[in-house]
Amino acid sequence: MAAGLTAGTRVAFCASLRRELRHWRHDRWELALVTLMPLLLMALMMWLFSASVLRQVPVALVDLDGSPDSRALARAIDASPGVAIARQPASLPQAQAQLRALEVFAIVLVPRDMSRRALRGEAAPVYAFYNATYMATGQSAARDIADAVGAFNARMLRERIGRQVGPARLRAAPVTVQATVLHNPARSYELFLLPLIFPAVLSLLAALAAGGAVGRERRDGLLPAWLGERPWAAIAGKLAPYVALFSLYGALGVLYVAYVRGDGVAGSLWLLVLAQPLFYLACCCFALLFIAVTRDMGTGLSLVGLSIGTALAFSGATFPVIEAPLFTRVWNALLPLTAYVQVQMQQLFMGAPWTLSLRPLGVLLLMAAAAGGLGALLLARAARRPADAPPVPA
């Protein structure tokens, strides 16, 4: 009995798998969606982010001091690889107008008597304003400006003030901050963005393709013929090629980031490989659920776009969800990308113990089981309704 059940399940799975592969052979557009499109988008993302670190961000310098020291500071800022002094307006309002025109992304203001106050041992702040509307660019410019000013300040303290008051009278600040960048010391936007964009784009394509495959059967009234007597096996056979293909693309993306552009995998490569099918299976199961609940292909795919398509913004990887509104935190917890990103960051960059990644992997498995199980149950029930039966030939 068990052997017959297993054989029947295997036959139903293989029949559904062959059915989907035959459809790909006859529908070149759908075949391109799951083969050519993901590879082209990945190649495009690789090219766009190949310049991994922001260089020569244009800034404006307003020098109200006009001293040799302020000019030396300007040269130090301009020599920083991250920024370039593109404008030197005479006043702060002029610099602000240039900032609004997007001619520059940050402003450095050197106040009057900066040099004189520094030589007298008084506080002589230099002000940096950056455009937070373009947050990544503005913050990068502000960080490089601060680094350049800090280096100039140390040199001035040693070479100018030390000579004037004597080395014995120089005192370092009693409390300082030493900030160390962990897990992305080059501050590479490529290593920050590509590991997020790859799974975000691939999961959307996988969910759309899988949802379209399931929706096509329902739209054409072929649910009973497709599901047959083994609906669970038939659904698994239809989703299998999508999960397998996109897991392969995801693994290639991880290997590219780790070994071509990065310094390898800090943690467990095998856990990263295991996370691929679990992640894409969960995304495909969400698409299956949306099609089953809405009973309409167009509406179901729209829900895929609203959920899987916006997952990057709510995953917590780009914008924090700590103390966010309740809806945002709940939505964050329901997205497969949230759990996958945790595994990827822990194992790809942070070298976390493999046991820490078991929880998000379990979350992905639970999502796939819950969404896929409910979706399959609804589809099997719909296949037994007369409205979903195949038309009787005249």
N, C-alpha and C positions, 0 to 999 in steps of 0.2 A: 504493500500500500504506500509506504513512504517512498520506495523507489519509483513507483509510478507517478507519485505527486512531484518528486524531484525532476523526473524526466519531462513531465508535462510543463513544469515551470521553465525548464531549460529550453524546451521547444518554443514556448511562447516568447521568452526573452529573445532568442535568436531570430524568430520571425519578425518581431517588432524592430529589432536592430537592422535586419535586411531591408525591411520596409522603408526605414528612414534613409538608409544609404542609397536605395533605388531612387528615392525622391531627390536626393542631392544630385544624382547623376542626370536627372531630367530637368532640374531647376538650377540653372547656372547662377542666377542671382543669389539664391539662398546658399549655394555652395560657396560663392565669393564672400558672403557674410561671415562664414565660419572659418574660412581659410585665408583669403587674400586680405580682407579688411583688417583683421586683428594684426597681422604682420605689418601692413602698411602703417597703421596707427602707431604701433610700437616703434617702427623705424623713424617715423616723424617725431615722436617724443624724444628718441635718442638724439636726433639731429638738433632739435630745438634747445635741448639742455646740455649739449656737448660743451659749451662754454660754462663750466660748472660754477665759477665764482664771479660775482659781480666785480667789474673793473671799471675804473675811470667814470664813476658816477658824477655828473656835473653838479658843482656847488657854487654858491656865490660867497665872496668874502667882502665884508664891510669893515675896512680898516679905519677906525676913527682915531687911532693912536698915531699912526704915521711915523713910528720910530724904527730904528734899525732892528730892534728886537721883534716888533710886530711884522716887519718884512721877512725876517728870518723864520718866524712862525708860519707865515704864508708859504714860504718855500718848503717847509717841513710838511705842511698839509698837502701841498701840490705833489710832493714826492711820494706820498702814500699811494700804493698801487690801487687802492679801492676808490679813490676820489680824484677829481681834477677840478681846479679852480677855473671855471668857465666864464665867470662874470666877476667884476670888481666894482660894484656900484658905489656911489658916494654916500648913500644913506640907506637906512633900514627900510623905509617905504619903497624905495626903488627895488631893493632886493626882494621884498614881498611881492611886488608886481611881477618880477621875473619868475618867482616861485609859482604864482597863479597861472602864468603863461606856460608852465612846465618847461621853461628853459633850464631851470635848476631844480634839484630835489631837496636841497638843504641850504641853510644859510649859516655862515660863521660871522659872528659879530665880535670884533676886537674893540673894547671900550677905550675911551680917552684915558690917558695916564696909566695904561696897563703896565708899561715897562717901568715907569717911575715907582708905582705902588709895589711892584714885585721886588724891585731893588731895595725898597725900604722895609721889606719883610711883611708887607700887608697883603691881604687877600686880593688877588687880581684875576677875577673870573673871566673866562672867554665863553661866550654864549653860542650854543649850537641849536638851531631850529630845523626840524625836518618835517617833511610832508607825510603825515601818517595815513593820508588817503592812499598813497602807494606805500604800504607798510613795509614790505620787504626791502624795497629800494631805499626808502627813507631811513629805516633802521640800520641798514648796511652802511649808508653814508655817515650817519651819526656815530656809529661804532668806530669807523676808521678815523673820523675827525677826533674822537676822544683818544684813540690810541696815539695819533700824531701829536696832539697837544700834551699828552702825558709824557711822551718821549722828549719833546722839546722842553717841558718843565723840568725834567730830571737833568737834562744837559745844562739848562740855564742855572739851576740850583748849584750844580757842580762847578761850572766854568765862570759864571758871572758873580753870583751872590757869594759863593765861597771865597772868591778872591777879595771881595769887598769887606766882608765881616770876619773872614778867617774860618778855616775848616772846623776849628774847635767849637765855634758858636753855631754851626749848622745842626739842626735837630729834625729828625724825621717825624712825620705825623704819628701820634701814639696809637691810632687805630686805622688800619688800612684793610682794603678788600683785595684778595687775590683770587681772581676768577679763572677757572680752568675749564676749557671746553671739552666735554666728554663725548665720545662716540661719533663725532663729526668735526675733528679738530680743524680741518681746512675750511669749515663753514661753507661747504659745497651745497649749492642749491640743487645740483643734479642728484647728489646722494640723499637729499631731503625729499625732493619732489618725485623723482622717478619711481621709488619704491611705493609711493602712494598712487601715482597716476596709472601705472601699469595695472594693478588689480582693480582700480576703479573703472577704467575703460573696458578691460576684459570682462569684468563681471557684468557690466551693462550689456555688452554684446552677447555674452552667453545667455543671460536671462531673456533678452529679446528673442534670440534664436530659438531657445527652448520653448518659450511661451508661444512663439509663432508656430512651432511644430505641433504643439498640443492644440492650440486654437484652430489650426487648419483642419484637424480631424473633427472638431466639434462644428466648425462652420460648414463643412461639407456633409455633415450628417453621417460620419463614418465611425462614430464612437463604438457602437456595438461590434462592428466588423474588426476594428483595431484591437479593442480590449479583449474580446473573446471570453473564454472561460477562466483566464488567468490575468485579470486586469493589472495586478501589482507587477507581475513579470513583464507585461506589455509596456507599462509605463517606465519601468526600469530600463527596458531595451531601447526605448525612444530617447531617454535622457542620457544613456551611456556614451554615445559618440560626442555629445556636446561637453559632457564633463571631462572626457578623456582628452579631447582636443585642447580645450581651454586650460586644463591642468598642465598640459605640455607647454603652452604659451606662457603660462604663469611661471613655470619652472625655468624656462629660458630667460624670462625677465629677471628673475632672482639671480641666476648665474651671471647674466650680463652686468648687473649692478655690483655683484660681489667680486667677480674675478676679472672683469674687463675694466670697470671703472673704479672699483674699490679695492680693499685689501683682504678680500676673502670673507668667509662666514665666521663670525666670532663665536657662534654657538654650535648648534646641531643642524647640519645640512639635512639630515634625514627627517627631522621634525618639520623643516620648511617644505620638503618634498611631500610629506604626509598632509600638510595643511592645504596644499593645492586642491586635490579632489574634494576634500571636505568643504572648502570654501565655495568652489564652483557648483558642487552638488547643492549646497544650501541656497545659492542664488537661483539655480534652476528650479528648485522646489518652491521657492517663493513665487516664481513665474507660474508654475503649475497651479499653485493655490489661487492666484489672482484670476487665472483663466477659469478655474472651476467655480469660484465664488461669483464672478460677474456674469458667467455664461455668455460672454461676448469677447471676441478676440481683440477688437480695438480698445475696449475699455480696460481689459486685462493688461494689454501692453502699455497703456497710458499709466496704469498703476505701477508697472515695472519702472517706467521712466521717473515717476515721482518718488519712488523709494530707492531702488538700486541706483538710479541715475544721480540722485542728490546725496548719496551716502558719504562721499568724501567730505562734504561740508559739515556733516553731523557726526563724523567718526571720532572726533576729538583729536585728530592728528594735526590739523591745521589751525582750528580754533578751539579753545578749551571749553568743555562742557561742565566744569566744576562750578557749582552754584548757579548753573543755568536754570531757566524755567523748567518746570516738571515735564512738560511735553518734550522739550529738547532732550532731557536726560532719558526719558522712556524711549524716545525714537532712537537715540544713540544705542541703547541696550538691545534694540530689536534688529539692528542692521548686521548682516554677516560681515561686512567690511570692518566693523569695529573690533570684532573678535580676531579676525585675520591679521589686522594691523598690529595687534598686541603680540601675536606669535612672531610676526615678521621682524618687528623692532627688537624684541627680546633675543631672538636667535641670530638675526643677520648682523646687528650692530653691537648689541649690549653684552653678548656672551652670557646670558642668564642660564642658570641651571635648567635642564630640560623639564624638571618637575613643575616649574613655574608656568610653563606653556601648556600643561595638560588641561588646565581649567578653560582657557579660550578654545582649545581644540574640542573639549567636551561641549562647549556652548555651540560651536558650529555643527557638531553631530546632532545635538538636541534640536537645533533650528531645522536641519534637514529632515529629521524624523517627524517633527511636529507639522511643519508646513507640507512636506511631501505626503505624510500619512493622511492628513485632512484633505488635501487636494485630491489624492488618489481615491479616497472614500467618496467624495462628492462626484468625481467623474464616473466611478463605477455605478453609483446610484443613478446618475443621469443617463447612463447607457442603457439602463433597464426601463427607462420611460419610453412610451410609444413615440413621443415627439422626436426622440433622438434615434429612432430605428431607421435603417436605410430605406429609401423609397422602393416600393414594390413595382417592378416593371409592368407595363400595361400588356 
